[in-house]
Amino acid sequence: MFKTMETIEKEYDGYWVFMVNCKKGEFHEIIGGEVIAFDKDKDAVAKFWGDKHDSKTYFRYIGSIPEGMGVL
């Protein structure tokens, strides 16, 4: 089921999420998609990414970056 990023950010705060069928806004920002995997453990979600990544998939952490974690 399609969800907006606003809804995803509320429902999955503190989780890694993998989304498919993502839609982009005017400036190519992700505005929503279908969450097919989520977990507090990045590796548990990353396995869903595999060879499925394309311009309509999205993998990211939702929420404030935890202390001790770096982001590139």
PQR file with spaces between the fields and no chain letter, atoms N, CA, C, O and H, PARSE charges and radii, in Angstrom:
ATOM       1  N    MET     1       0.842   -1.171    0.000 -0.4000 1.5000
ATOM       2  CA   MET     1       0.000    0.000    0.000 -0.0000 2.0000
ATOM       3  C    MET     1       0.897    1.247    0.000  0.5500 1.7000
ATOM       4  O    MET     1       1.839    1.335    0.787 -0.5500 1.4000
ATOM       5  N    PHE     2       0.603    2.198   -0.876 -0.4000 1.5000
ATOM       6  CA   PHE     2       1.370    3.435   -0.972 -0.0000 2.0000
ATOM       7  C    PHE     2       1.167    4.271    0.289  0.5500 1.7000
ATOM       8  O    PHE     2       0.047    4.432    0.773 -0.5500 1.4000
ATOM       9  H    PHE     2      -0.162    2.126   -1.516  0.4000 1.0000
ATOM      10  N    LYS     3       2.280    4.800    0.810 -0.4000 1.5000
ATOM      11  CA   LYS     3       2.246    5.707    1.957 -0.0000 2.0000
ATOM      12  C    LYS     3       3.127    6.902    1.633  0.5500 1.7000
ATOM      13  O    LYS     3       4.145    6.769    0.952 -0.5500 1.4000
ATOM      14  H    LYS     3       3.190    4.669    0.417  0.4000 1.0000
ATOM      15  N    THR     4       2.732    8.061    2.121 -0.4000 1.5000
ATOM      16  CA   THR     4       3.550    9.258    1.936 -0.0000 2.0000
ATOM      17  C    THR     4       4.743    9.200    2.884  0.5500 1.7000
ATOM      18  O    THR     4       4.715    8.473    3.877 -0.5500 1.4000
ATOM      19  H    THR     4       1.905    8.168    2.674  0.4000 1.0000
ATOM      20  N    MET     5       5.795    9.966    2.580 -0.4000 1.5000
ATOM      21  CA   MET     5       6.954   10.013    3.470 -0.0000 2.0000
ATOM      22  C    MET     5       6.561   10.551    4.840  0.5500 1.7000
ATOM      23  O    MET     5       7.120   10.129    5.853 -0.5500 1.4000
ATOM      24  H    MET     5       5.818   10.556    1.773  0.4000 1.0000
ATOM      25  N    GLU     6       5.619   11.463    4.885 -0.4000 1.5000
ATOM      26  CA   GLU     6       5.157   11.986    6.173 -0.0000 2.0000
ATOM      27  C    GLU     6       4.602   10.854    7.037  0.5500 1.7000
ATOM      28  O    GLU     6       4.918   10.771    8.224 -0.5500 1.4000
ATOM      29  H    GLU     6       5.165   11.805    4.062  0.4000 1.0000
ATOM      30  N    THR     7       3.793    9.998    6.462 -0.4000 1.5000
ATOM      31  CA   THR     7       3.225    8.861    7.193 -0.0000 2.0000
ATOM      32  C    THR     7       4.311    7.865    7.575  0.5500 1.7000
ATOM      33  O    THR     7       4.328    7.362    8.699 -0.5500 1.4000
ATOM      34  H    THR     7       3.536   10.066    5.498  0.4000 1.0000
ATOM      35  N    ILE     8       5.214    7.580    6.646 -0.4000 1.5000
ATOM      36  CA   ILE     8       6.300    6.635    6.910 -0.0000 2.0000
ATOM      37  C    ILE     8       7.180    7.142    8.041  0.5500 1.7000
ATOM      38  O    ILE     8       7.576    6.362    8.907 -0.5500 1.4000
ATOM      39  H    ILE     8       5.200    7.988    5.733  0.4000 1.0000
ATOM      40  N    GLU     9       7.492    8.422    8.052 -0.4000 1.5000
ATOM      41  CA   GLU     9       8.326    8.983    9.105 -0.0000 2.0000
ATOM      42  C    GLU     9       7.662    8.887   10.470  0.5500 1.7000
ATOM      43  O    GLU     9       8.354    8.744   11.478 -0.5500 1.4000
ATOM      44  H    GLU     9       7.170    9.056    7.348  0.4000 1.0000
ATOM      45  N    LYS    10       6.353    8.962   10.526 -0.4000 1.5000
ATOM      46  CA   LYS    10       5.630    8.814   11.796 -0.0000 2.0000
ATOM      47  C    LYS    10       5.569    7.355   12.234  0.5500 1.7000
ATOM      48  O    LYS    10       5.788    7.050   13.407 -0.5500 1.4000
ATOM      49  H    LYS    10       5.791    9.079    9.707  0.4000 1.0000
ATOM      50  N    GLU    11       5.276    6.459   11.309 -0.4000 1.5000
ATOM      51  CA   GLU    11       5.078    5.047   11.637 -0.0000 2.0000
ATOM      52  C    GLU    11       6.377    4.278   11.875  0.5500 1.7000
ATOM      53  O    GLU    11       6.390    3.325   12.654 -0.5500 1.4000
ATOM      54  H    GLU    11       5.099    6.706   10.357  0.4000 1.0000
ATOM      55  N    TYR    12       7.456    4.672   11.226 -0.4000 1.5000
ATOM      56  CA   TYR    12       8.694    3.902   11.270 -0.0000 2.0000
ATOM      57  C    TYR    12       9.864    4.664   11.895  0.5500 1.7000
ATOM      58  O    TYR    12      11.021    4.379   11.584 -0.5500 1.4000
ATOM      59  H    TYR    12       7.445    5.447   10.594  0.4000 1.0000
ATOM      60  N    ASP    13       9.582    5.613   12.756 -0.4000 1.5000
ATOM      61  CA   ASP    13      10.631    6.387   13.413 -0.0000 2.0000
ATOM      62  C    ASP    13      11.567    5.433   14.161  0.5500 1.7000
ATOM      63  O    ASP    13      11.116    4.631   14.979 -0.5500 1.4000
ATOM      64  H    ASP    13       8.643    5.844   13.009  0.4000 1.0000
ATOM      65  N    GLY    14      12.855    5.522   13.882 -0.4000 1.5000
ATOM      66  CA   GLY    14      13.837    4.668   14.542 -0.0000 2.0000
ATOM      67  C    GLY    14      14.090    3.344   13.823  0.5500 1.7000
ATOM      68  O    GLY    14      14.772    2.470   14.358 -0.5500 1.4000
ATOM      69  H    GLY    14      13.222    6.174   13.217  0.4000 1.0000
ATOM      70  N    TYR    15      13.549    3.191   12.620 -0.4000 1.5000
ATOM      71  CA   TYR    15      13.703    1.949   11.856 -0.0000 2.0000
ATOM      72  C    TYR    15      14.396    2.212   10.525  0.5500 1.7000
ATOM      73  O    TYR    15      14.335    3.317    9.984 -0.5500 1.4000
ATOM      74  H    TYR    15      12.995    3.902   12.185  0.4000 1.0000
ATOM      75  N    TRP    16      15.057    1.177   10.007 -0.4000 1.5000
ATOM      76  CA   TRP    16      15.522    1.154    8.631 -0.0000 2.0000
ATOM      77  C    TRP    16      14.352    0.667    7.800  0.5500 1.7000
ATOM      78  O    TRP    16      13.654   -0.264    8.202 -0.5500 1.4000
ATOM      79  H    TRP    16      15.107    0.280   10.447  0.4000 1.0000
ATOM      80  N    VAL    17      14.126    1.279    6.648 -0.4000 1.5000
ATOM      81  CA   VAL    17      13.021    0.852    5.788 -0.0000 2.0000
ATOM      82  C    VAL    17      13.522    0.605    4.365  0.5500 1.7000
ATOM      83  O    VAL    17      14.462    1.251    3.903 -0.5500 1.4000
ATOM      84  H    VAL    17      14.693    2.035    6.321  0.4000 1.0000
ATOM      85  N    PHE    18      12.885   -0.332    3.689 -0.4000 1.5000
ATOM      86  CA   PHE    18      13.113   -0.582    2.277 -0.0000 2.0000
ATOM      87  C    PHE    18      11.780   -0.381    1.581  0.5500 1.7000
ATOM      88  O    PHE    18      10.786   -1.025    1.916 -0.5500 1.4000
ATOM      89  H    PHE    18      12.121   -0.858    4.064  0.4000 1.0000
ATOM      90  N    MET    19      11.771    0.520    0.607 -0.4000 1.5000
ATOM      91  CA   MET    19      10.533    0.879   -0.088 -0.0000 2.0000
ATOM      92  C    MET    19      10.655    0.564   -1.572  0.5500 1.7000
ATOM      93  O    MET    19      11.738    0.640   -2.152 -0.5500 1.4000
ATOM      94  H    MET    19      12.579    1.043    0.335  0.4000 1.0000
ATOM      95  N    VAL    20       9.526    0.211   -2.176 -0.4000 1.5000
ATOM      96  CA   VAL    20       9.458   -0.020   -3.622 -0.0000 2.0000
ATOM      97  C    VAL    20       8.347    0.847   -4.190  0.5500 1.7000
ATOM      98  O    VAL    20       7.557    1.430   -3.447 -0.5500 1.4000
ATOM      99  H    VAL    20       8.646    0.150   -1.706  0.4000 1.0000
ATOM     100  N    ASN    21       8.295    0.928   -5.514 -0.4000 1.5000
ATOM     101  CA   ASN    21       7.281    1.723   -6.216 -0.0000 2.0000
ATOM     102  C    ASN    21       7.234    3.155   -5.698  0.5500 1.7000
ATOM     103  O    ASN    21       6.162    3.732   -5.517 -0.5500 1.4000
ATOM     104  H    ASN    21       8.937    0.455   -6.118  0.4000 1.0000
ATOM     105  N    CYS    22       8.418    3.716   -5.462 -0.4000 1.5000
ATOM     106  CA   CYS    22       8.515    5.071   -4.918 -0.0000 2.0000
ATOM     107  C    CYS    22       8.148    6.102   -5.978  0.5500 1.7000
ATOM     108  O    CYS    22       8.397    5.927   -7.170 -0.5500 1.4000
ATOM     109  H    CYS    22       9.289    3.247   -5.608  0.4000 1.0000
ATOM     110  N    LYS    23       7.560    7.157   -5.502 -0.4000 1.5000
ATOM     111  CA   LYS    23       7.218    8.287   -6.348 -0.0000 2.0000
ATOM     112  C    LYS    23       8.094    9.466   -5.924  0.5500 1.7000
ATOM     113  O    LYS    23       8.371    9.663   -4.741 -0.5500 1.4000
ATOM     114  H    LYS    23       7.358    7.299   -4.533  0.4000 1.0000
ATOM     115  N    LYS    24       8.521   10.244   -6.926 -0.4000 1.5000
ATOM     116  CA   LYS    24       9.375   11.397   -6.662 -0.0000 2.0000
ATOM     117  C    LYS    24       8.623   12.682   -6.936  0.5500 1.7000
ATOM     118  O    LYS    24       7.720   12.734   -7.771 -0.5500 1.4000
ATOM     119  H    LYS    24       8.295   10.083   -7.887  0.4000 1.0000
ATOM     120  N    GLY    25       9.020   13.727   -6.208 -0.4000 1.5000
ATOM     121  CA   GLY    25       8.432   15.046   -6.381 -0.0000 2.0000
ATOM     122  C    GLY    25       9.135   15.825   -7.478  0.5500 1.7000
ATOM     123  O    GLY    25       9.976   15.298   -8.206 -0.5500 1.4000
ATOM     124  H    GLY    25       9.754   13.685   -5.530  0.4000 1.0000
ATOM     125  N    GLU    26       8.772   17.072   -7.572 -0.4000 1.5000
ATOM     126  CA   GLU    26       9.290   17.972   -8.601 -0.0000 2.0000
ATOM     127  C    GLU    26      10.815   18.070   -8.594  0.5500 1.7000
ATOM     128  O    GLU    26      11.437   18.209   -9.647 -0.5500 1.4000
ATOM     129  H    GLU    26       8.089   17.500   -6.980  0.4000 1.0000
ATOM     130  N    PHE    27      11.415   17.995   -7.404 -0.4000 1.5000
ATOM     131  CA   PHE    27      12.865   18.130   -7.269 -0.0000 2.0000
ATOM     132  C    PHE    27      13.537   16.777   -7.041  0.5500 1.7000
ATOM     133  O    PHE    27      14.641   16.714   -6.500 -0.5500 1.4000
ATOM     134  H    PHE    27      10.910   17.882   -6.548  0.4000 1.0000
ATOM     135  N    HIS    28      12.874   15.694   -7.454 -0.4000 1.5000
ATOM     136  CA   HIS    28      13.373   14.316   -7.380 -0.0000 2.0000
ATOM     137  C    HIS    28      13.492   13.786   -5.959  0.5500 1.7000
ATOM     138  O    HIS    28      14.178   12.790   -5.729 -0.5500 1.4000
ATOM     139  H    HIS    28      11.977   15.745   -7.893  0.4000 1.0000
ATOM     140  N    GLU    29      12.834   14.435   -5.003 -0.4000 1.5000
ATOM     141  CA   GLU    29      12.805   13.917   -3.641 -0.0000 2.0000
ATOM     142  C    GLU    29      11.753   12.797   -3.570  0.5500 1.7000
ATOM     143  O    GLU    29      10.754   12.822   -4.289 -0.5500 1.4000
ATOM     144  H    GLU    29      12.277   15.244   -5.190  0.4000 1.0000
ATOM     145  N    ILE    30      11.993   11.831   -2.704 -0.4000 1.5000
ATOM     146  CA   ILE    30      11.033   10.741   -2.528 -0.0000 2.0000
ATOM     147  C    ILE    30       9.829   11.285   -1.762  0.5500 1.7000
ATOM     148  O    ILE    30       9.982   11.829   -0.668 -0.5500 1.4000
ATOM     149  H    ILE    30      12.804   11.810   -2.119  0.4000 1.0000
ATOM     150  N    ILE    31       8.636   11.139   -2.331 -0.4000 1.5000
ATOM     151  CA   ILE    31       7.429   11.630   -1.650 -0.0000 2.0000
ATOM     152  C    ILE    31       6.598   10.494   -1.065  0.5500 1.7000
ATOM     153  O    ILE    31       5.637   10.734   -0.334 -0.5500 1.4000
ATOM     154  H    ILE    31       8.511   10.697   -3.220  0.4000 1.0000
ATOM     155  N    GLY    32       6.974    9.246   -1.391 -0.4000 1.5000
ATOM     156  CA   GLY    32       6.272    8.108   -0.818 -0.0000 2.0000
ATOM     157  C    GLY    32       6.539    6.834   -1.588  0.5500 1.7000
ATOM     158  O    GLY    32       7.235    6.837   -2.604 -0.5500 1.4000
ATOM     159  H    GLY    32       7.755    9.052   -1.985  0.4000 1.0000
ATOM     160  N    GLY    33       5.971    5.736   -1.088 -0.4000 1.5000
ATOM     161  CA   GLY    33       6.141    4.438   -1.712 -0.0000 2.0000
ATOM     162  C    GLY    33       5.517    3.359   -0.851  0.5500 1.7000
ATOM     163  O    GLY    33       4.766    3.646    0.080 -0.5500 1.4000
ATOM     164  H    GLY    33       5.405    5.735   -0.263  0.4000 1.0000
ATOM     165  N    GLU    34       5.837    2.110   -1.171 -0.4000 1.5000
ATOM     166  CA   GLU    34       5.335    0.962   -0.422 -0.0000 2.0000
ATOM     167  C    GLU    34       6.470    0.404    0.431  0.5500 1.7000
ATOM     168  O    GLU    34       7.508    0.018   -0.105 -0.5500 1.4000
ATOM     169  H    GLU    34       6.447    1.876   -1.927  0.4000 1.0000
ATOM     170  N    VAL    35       6.291    0.355    1.740 -0.4000 1.5000
ATOM     171  CA   VAL    35       7.300   -0.214    2.640 -0.0000 2.0000
ATOM     172  C    VAL    35       7.137   -1.732    2.598  0.5500 1.7000
ATOM     173  O    VAL    35       6.079   -2.261    2.936 -0.5500 1.4000
ATOM     174  H    VAL    35       5.447    0.668    2.176  0.4000 1.0000
ATOM     175  N    ILE    36       8.206   -2.433    2.174 -0.4000 1.5000
ATOM     176  CA   ILE    36       8.112   -3.896    2.134 -0.0000 2.0000
ATOM     177  C    ILE    36       8.955   -4.556    3.209  0.5500 1.7000
ATOM     178  O    ILE    36       8.801   -5.750    3.466 -0.5500 1.4000
ATOM     179  H    ILE    36       9.066   -2.004    1.899  0.4000 1.0000
ATOM     180  N    ALA    37       9.852   -3.793    3.846 -0.4000 1.5000
ATOM     181  CA   ALA    37      10.655   -4.337    4.943 -0.0000 2.0000
ATOM     182  C    ALA    37      11.050   -3.204    5.874  0.5500 1.7000
ATOM     183  O    ALA    37      11.335   -2.090    5.433 -0.5500 1.4000
ATOM     184  H    ALA    37       9.977   -2.823    3.637  0.4000 1.0000
ATOM     185  N    PHE    38      11.063   -3.499    7.163 -0.4000 1.5000
ATOM     186  CA   PHE    38      11.528   -2.528    8.152 -0.0000 2.0000
ATOM     187  C    PHE    38      12.043   -3.273    9.366  0.5500 1.7000
ATOM     188  O    PHE    38      11.530   -4.336    9.715 -0.5500 1.4000
ATOM     189  H    PHE    38      10.831   -4.403    7.522  0.4000 1.0000
ATOM     190  N    ASP    39      13.061   -2.715   10.010 -0.4000 1.5000
ATOM     191  CA   ASP    39      13.645   -3.337   11.193 -0.0000 2.0000
ATOM     192  C    ASP    39      14.582   -2.331   11.834  0.5500 1.7000
ATOM     193  O    ASP    39      15.031   -1.393   11.177 -0.5500 1.4000
ATOM     194  H    ASP    39      13.478   -1.852    9.726  0.4000 1.0000
ATOM     195  N    LYS    40      14.876   -2.517   13.094 -0.4000 1.5000
ATOM     196  CA   LYS    40      15.858   -1.667   13.762 -0.0000 2.0000
ATOM     197  C    LYS    40      17.276   -2.062   13.341  0.5500 1.7000
ATOM     198  O    LYS    40      18.212   -1.274   13.476 -0.5500 1.4000
ATOM     199  H    LYS    40      14.511   -3.280   13.628  0.4000 1.0000
ATOM     200  N    ASP    41      17.425   -3.286   12.829 -0.4000 1.5000
ATOM     201  CA   ASP    41      18.713   -3.789   12.361 -0.0000 2.0000
ATOM     202  C    ASP    41      18.859   -3.537   10.865  0.5500 1.7000
ATOM     203  O    ASP    41      18.106   -4.085   10.059 -0.5500 1.4000
ATOM     204  H    ASP    41      16.664   -3.926   12.718  0.4000 1.0000
ATOM     205  N    LYS    42      19.825   -2.711   10.502 -0.4000 1.5000
ATOM     206  CA   LYS    42      20.035   -2.353    9.097 -0.0000 2.0000
ATOM     207  C    LYS    42      20.249   -3.586    8.223  0.5500 1.7000
ATOM     208  O    LYS    42      19.700   -3.666    7.124 -0.5500 1.4000
ATOM     209  H    LYS    42      20.437   -2.267   11.157  0.4000 1.0000
ATOM     210  N    ASP    43      21.036   -4.540    8.695 -0.4000 1.5000
ATOM     211  CA   ASP    43      21.345   -5.716    7.889 -0.0000 2.0000
ATOM     212  C    ASP    43      20.113   -6.562    7.601  0.5500 1.7000
ATOM     213  O    ASP    43      20.028   -7.192    6.547 -0.5500 1.4000
ATOM     214  H    ASP    43      21.482   -4.475    9.587  0.4000 1.0000
ATOM     215  N    ALA    44      19.164   -6.583    8.521 -0.4000 1.5000
ATOM     216  CA   ALA    44      17.936   -7.348    8.307 -0.0000 2.0000
ATOM     217  C    ALA    44      17.123   -6.778    7.150  0.5500 1.7000
ATOM     218  O    ALA    44      16.436   -7.513    6.441 -0.5500 1.4000
ATOM     219  H    ALA    44      19.233   -6.071    9.378  0.4000 1.0000
ATOM     220  N    VAL    45      17.205   -5.470    6.967 -0.4000 1.5000
ATOM     221  CA   VAL    45      16.465   -4.822    5.884 -0.0000 2.0000
ATOM     222  C    VAL    45      17.291   -4.810    4.599  0.5500 1.7000
ATOM     223  O    VAL    45      16.740   -4.942    3.506 -0.5500 1.4000
ATOM     224  H    VAL    45      17.762   -4.872    7.543  0.4000 1.0000
ATOM     225  N    ALA    46      18.589   -4.656    4.724 -0.4000 1.5000
ATOM     226  CA   ALA    46      19.466   -4.568    3.554 -0.0000 2.0000
ATOM     227  C    ALA    46      19.372   -5.809    2.673  0.5500 1.7000
ATOM     228  O    ALA    46      19.551   -5.710    1.459 -0.5500 1.4000
ATOM     229  H    ALA    46      19.037   -4.549    5.611  0.4000 1.0000
ATOM     230  N    LYS    47      19.095   -6.971    3.255 -0.4000 1.5000
ATOM     231  CA   LYS    47      19.019   -8.188    2.445 -0.0000 2.0000
ATOM     232  C    LYS    47      17.873   -8.136    1.435  0.5500 1.7000
ATOM     233  O    LYS    47      17.907   -8.845    0.430 -0.5500 1.4000
ATOM     234  H    LYS    47      18.950   -7.051    4.242  0.4000 1.0000
ATOM     235  N    PHE    48      16.865   -7.310    1.689 -0.4000 1.5000
ATOM     236  CA   PHE    48      15.761   -7.160    0.745 -0.0000 2.0000
ATOM     237  C    PHE    48      16.178   -6.333   -0.465  0.5500 1.7000
ATOM     238  O    PHE    48      15.575   -6.441   -1.533 -0.5500 1.4000
ATOM     239  H    PHE    48      16.838   -6.734    2.505  0.4000 1.0000
ATOM     240  N    TRP    49      17.215   -5.503   -0.298 -0.4000 1.5000
ATOM     241  CA   TRP    49      17.663   -4.630   -1.364 -0.0000 2.0000
ATOM     242  C    TRP    49      18.253   -5.451   -2.497  0.5500 1.7000
ATOM     243  O    TRP    49      17.848   -5.305   -3.650 -0.5500 1.4000
ATOM     244  H    TRP    49      17.704   -5.415    0.570  0.4000 1.0000
ATOM     245  N    GLY    50      19.207   -6.313   -2.174 -0.4000 1.5000
ATOM     246  CA   GLY    50      19.818   -7.214   -3.142 -0.0000 2.0000
ATOM     247  C    GLY    50      19.944   -6.626   -4.531  0.5500 1.7000
ATOM     248  O    GLY    50      20.564   -5.579   -4.715 -0.5500 1.4000
ATOM     249  H    GLY    50      19.536   -6.431   -1.237  0.4000 1.0000
ATOM     250  N    ASP    51      19.355   -7.299   -5.512 -0.4000 1.5000
ATOM     251  CA   ASP    51      19.422   -6.825   -6.890 -0.0000 2.0000
ATOM     252  C    ASP    51      18.151   -6.100   -7.310  0.5500 1.7000
ATOM     253  O    ASP    51      17.924   -5.867   -8.497 -0.5500 1.4000
ATOM     254  H    ASP    51      18.851   -8.150   -5.363  0.4000 1.0000
ATOM     255  N    LYS    52      17.318   -5.741   -6.324 -0.4000 1.5000
ATOM     256  CA   LYS    52      16.043   -5.083   -6.614 -0.0000 2.0000
ATOM     257  C    LYS    52      16.164   -3.565   -6.747  0.5500 1.7000
ATOM     258  O    LYS    52      15.189   -2.905   -7.108 -0.5500 1.4000
ATOM     259  H    LYS    52      17.502   -5.930   -5.360  0.4000 1.0000
ATOM     260  N    HIS    53      17.326   -3.004   -6.467 -0.4000 1.5000
ATOM     261  CA   HIS    53      17.417   -1.543   -6.453 -0.0000 2.0000
ATOM     262  C    HIS    53      17.411   -0.961   -7.866  0.5500 1.7000
ATOM     263  O    HIS    53      18.137   -1.397   -8.759 -0.5500 1.4000
ATOM     264  H    HIS    53      18.118   -3.540   -6.174  0.4000 1.0000
ATOM     265  N    ASP    54      16.572    0.022   -8.012 -0.4000 1.5000
ATOM     266  CA   ASP    54      16.486    0.817   -9.232 -0.0000 2.0000
ATOM     267  C    ASP    54      15.949    2.180   -8.843  0.5500 1.7000
ATOM     268  O    ASP    54      15.924    2.516   -7.659 -0.5500 1.4000
ATOM     269  H    ASP    54      15.982    0.376   -7.286  0.4000 1.0000
ATOM     270  N    SER    55      15.526    2.959   -9.799 -0.4000 1.5000
ATOM     271  CA   SER    55      15.089    4.320   -9.485 -0.0000 2.0000
ATOM     272  C    SER    55      13.784    4.366   -8.698  0.5500 1.7000
ATOM     273  O    SER    55      13.392    5.432   -8.225 -0.5500 1.4000
ATOM     274  H    SER    55      15.546    2.686  -10.761  0.4000 1.0000
ATOM     275  N    LYS    56      13.103    3.228   -8.548 -0.4000 1.5000
ATOM     276  CA   LYS    56      11.849    3.215   -7.795 -0.0000 2.0000
ATOM     277  C    LYS    56      11.975    2.500   -6.448  0.5500 1.7000
ATOM     278  O    LYS    56      10.966    2.174   -5.822 -0.5500 1.4000
ATOM     279  H    LYS    56      13.422    2.361   -8.932  0.4000 1.0000
ATOM     280  N    THR    57      13.210    2.255   -6.002 -0.4000 1.5000
ATOM     281  CA   THR    57      13.420    1.663   -4.679 -0.0000 2.0000
ATOM     282  C    THR    57      14.159    2.665   -3.800  0.5500 1.7000
ATOM     283  O    THR    57      14.820    3.580   -4.290 -0.5500 1.4000
ATOM     284  H    THR    57      14.030    2.519   -6.510  0.4000 1.0000
ATOM     285  N    TYR    58      14.028    2.468   -2.485 -0.4000 1.5000
ATOM     286  CA   TYR    58      14.594    3.420   -1.542 -0.0000 2.0000
ATOM     287  C    TYR    58      14.900    2.678   -0.250  0.5500 1.7000
ATOM     288  O    TYR    58      14.061    1.935    0.259 -0.5500 1.4000
ATOM     289  H    TYR    58      13.491    1.725   -2.087  0.4000 1.0000
ATOM     290  N    PHE    59      16.102    2.881    0.280 -0.4000 1.5000
ATOM     291  CA   PHE    59      16.551    2.226    1.503 -0.0000 2.0000
ATOM     292  C    PHE    59      17.133    3.305    2.394  0.5500 1.7000
ATOM     293  O    PHE    59      18.096    3.971    2.011 -0.5500 1.4000
ATOM     294  H    PHE    59      16.784    3.485   -0.134  0.4000 1.0000
ATOM     295  N    ARG    60      16.563    3.488    3.579 -0.4000 1.5000
ATOM     296  CA   ARG    60      17.084    4.543    4.446 -0.0000 2.0000
ATOM     297  C    ARG    60      16.650    4.353    5.887  0.5500 1.7000
ATOM     298  O    ARG    60      15.759    3.564    6.201 -0.5500 1.4000
ATOM     299  H    ARG    60      15.782    2.947    3.890  0.4000 1.0000
ATOM     300  N    TYR    61      17.320    5.114    6.756 -0.4000 1.5000
ATOM     301  CA   TYR    61      16.967    5.151    8.169 -0.0000 2.0000
ATOM     302  C    TYR    61      15.957    6.271    8.359  0.5500 1.7000
ATOM     303  O    TYR    61      16.131    7.369    7.831 -0.5500 1.4000
ATOM     304  H    TYR    61      18.044    5.755    6.500  0.4000 1.0000
ATOM     305  N    ILE    62      14.900    5.991    9.115 -0.4000 1.5000
ATOM     306  CA   ILE    62      13.859    6.992    9.386 -0.0000 2.0000
ATOM     307  C    ILE    62      14.054    7.487   10.822  0.5500 1.7000
ATOM     308  O    ILE    62      14.078    6.688   11.758 -0.5500 1.4000
ATOM     309  H    ILE    62      14.759    5.099    9.544  0.4000 1.0000
ATOM     310  N    GLY    63      14.191    8.775   10.990 -0.4000 1.5000
ATOM     311  CA   GLY    63      14.329    9.351   12.326 -0.0000 2.0000
ATOM     312  C    GLY    63      15.661   10.050   12.495  0.5500 1.7000
ATOM     313  O    GLY    63      16.421   10.211   11.540 -0.5500 1.4000
ATOM     314  H    GLY    63      14.172    9.424   10.230  0.4000 1.0000
ATOM     315  N    SER    64      15.931   10.460   13.711 -0.4000 1.5000
ATOM     316  CA   SER    64      17.189   11.114   14.041 -0.0000 2.0000
ATOM     317  C    SER    64      18.301   10.068   14.009  0.5500 1.7000
ATOM     318  O    SER    64      18.095    8.925   14.417 -0.5500 1.4000
ATOM     319  H    SER    64      15.313   10.330   14.486  0.4000 1.0000
ATOM     320  N    ILE    65      19.458   10.455   13.532 -0.4000 1.5000
ATOM     321  CA   ILE    65      20.587    9.541   13.463 -0.0000 2.0000
ATOM     322  C    ILE    65      21.056    9.249   14.890  0.5500 1.7000
ATOM     323  O    ILE    65      21.369   10.171   15.644 -0.5500 1.4000
ATOM     324  H    ILE    65      19.625   11.384   13.201  0.4000 1.0000
ATOM     325  N    PRO    66      21.104    7.954   15.262 -0.5600 1.5000
ATOM     326  CA   PRO    66      21.522    7.590   16.615  0.2800 2.0000
ATOM     327  C    PRO    66      22.980    8.002   16.897  0.5500 1.7000
ATOM     328  O    PRO    66      23.809    8.054   15.988 -0.5500 1.4000
ATOM     329  N    GLU    67      23.263    8.284   18.137 -0.4000 1.5000
ATOM     330  CA   GLU    67      24.612    8.648   18.545 -0.0000 2.0000
ATOM     331  C    GLU    67      25.574    7.511   18.178  0.5500 1.7000
ATOM     332  O    GLU    67      25.271    6.338   18.394 -0.5500 1.4000
ATOM     333  H    GLU    67      22.590    8.242   18.875  0.4000 1.0000
ATOM     334  N    GLY    68      26.711    7.866   17.632 -0.4000 1.5000
ATOM     335  CA   GLY    68      27.705    6.863   17.257 -0.0000 2.0000
ATOM     336  C    GLY    68      27.547    6.344   15.849  0.5500 1.7000
ATOM     337  O    GLY    68      28.379    5.558   15.396 -0.5500 1.4000
ATOM     338  H    GLY    68      26.957    8.819   17.456  0.4000 1.0000
ATOM     339  N    MET    69      26.501    6.755   15.130 -0.4000 1.5000
ATOM     340  CA   MET    69      26.301    6.302   13.757 -0.0000 2.0000
ATOM     341  C    MET    69      26.668    7.429   12.812  0.5500 1.7000
ATOM     342  O    MET    69      26.276    8.577   13.020 -0.5500 1.4000
ATOM     343  H    MET    69      25.825    7.393   15.498  0.4000 1.0000
ATOM     344  N    GLY    70      27.425    7.097   11.767 -0.4000 1.5000
ATOM     345  CA   GLY    70      27.804    8.088   10.775 -0.0000 2.0000
ATOM     346  C    GLY    70      27.001    7.877    9.507  0.5500 1.7000
ATOM     347  O    GLY    70      26.587    6.756    9.212 -0.5500 1.4000
ATOM     348  H    GLY    70      27.744    6.164   11.598  0.4000 1.0000
ATOM     349  N    VAL    71      26.777    8.940    8.758 -0.4000 1.5000
ATOM     350  CA   VAL    71      26.022    8.862    7.519 -0.0000 2.0000
ATOM     351  C    VAL    71      26.803    9.572    6.428  0.5500 1.7000
ATOM     352  O    VAL    71      27.299   10.682    6.623 -0.5500 1.4000
ATOM     353  H    VAL    71      27.114    9.851    8.997  0.4000 1.0000
ATOM     354  N    LEU    72      26.907    8.923    5.281 -0.4000 1.5000
ATOM     355  CA   LEU    72      27.583    9.530    4.126 -0.0000 2.0000
ATOM     356  C    LEU    72      26.573   10.028    3.155  0.5500 1.7000
ATOM     357  O    LEU    72      26.936   10.574    2.113 -0.5500 1.4000
ATOM     358  H    LEU    72      26.505    8.022    5.122  0.4000 1.0000
